[in-house]
Amino acid sequence: MWAGAAATNAGVDLADTLTATLAPLPVAALATGLAVLLFGARPRLTVPGSASAAVAAYLIETIGPASRVVKE
């Protein structure tokens, strides 16, 4: 990413690119922890529970900003 931005003079430095690249890591760690917890507690719920959490996070991120009321 950074090489492409540098080649086109986009004004993005390496630190910004690394920050954007590493931003999803806490969410991935949380999802992995949930899957491991489910696998230990209820092995049959590992896939449905993890998939449900991913779908819920996607819907919250997608629908959440659209549901805000604009106040001017």
C-alpha positions in Angstrom: 0.0 0.0 0.0 2.7 2.5 1.0 4.7 1.9 -2.2 1.7 2.7 -4.4 0.8 5.8 -2.4 4.5 6.9 -2.6 4.6 6.3 -6.3 1.5 8.4 -6.9 2.5 11.2 -4.4 -0.6 10.6 -2.4 0.8 12.3 0.7 0.6 9.2 2.8 3.6 8.2 4.9 4.7 4.8 6.1 3.4 5.4 9.7 -0.2 6.1 8.4 -0.1 3.0 6.2 1.1 0.8 9.1 -1.6 2.3 11.4 -4.3 1.5 8.9 -3.0 -1.9 8.2 -2.8 -2.9 11.9 -6.1 -1.3 13.0 -8.2 -4.5 12.6 -5.9 -6.6 14.8 -7.7 -6.0 18.1 -11.0 -7.1 16.5 -9.4 -10.2 15.0 -7.9 -11.0 18.5 -11.4 -10.6 20.0 -13.0 -12.9 17.4 -10.3 -15.5 17.9 -10.7 -15.4 21.6 -14.4 -15.8 21.3 -13.9 -18.9 19.0 -11.4 -20.4 21.5 -13.8 -19.8 24.4 -16.7 -21.4 22.5 -14.5 -24.3 21.5 -13.6 -24.9 25.1 -17.1 -24.4 26.5 -19.4 -25.7 23.8 -17.6 -27.2 20.8 -20.7 -27.5 18.7 -21.3 -23.8 18.9 -17.8 -22.7 17.7 -18.7 -22.1 14.1 -22.3 -20.8 14.5 -21.2 -18.6 17.4 -18.2 -17.1 15.7 -20.1 -16.6 12.4 -23.0 -14.9 14.3 -20.5 -12.5 16.0 -18.9 -11.6 12.7 -22.3 -11.0 11.1 -23.5 -8.9 14.1 -20.3 -6.8 14.0 -20.8 -6.2 10.2 -24.4 -5.2 10.6 -23.6 -2.9 13.5 -20.9 -1.2 11.5 -23.1 -1.0 8.3 -26.4 0.0 9.8 -25.2 1.9 12.8 -24.1 5.1 11.0 -27.1 5.0 8.7 -29.5 5.1 11.7 -28.2 8.3 13.2 -30.5 11.3 13.1 -28.8 14.4 11.7 -29.3 17.4 14.0 -28.5 20.8 12.7 
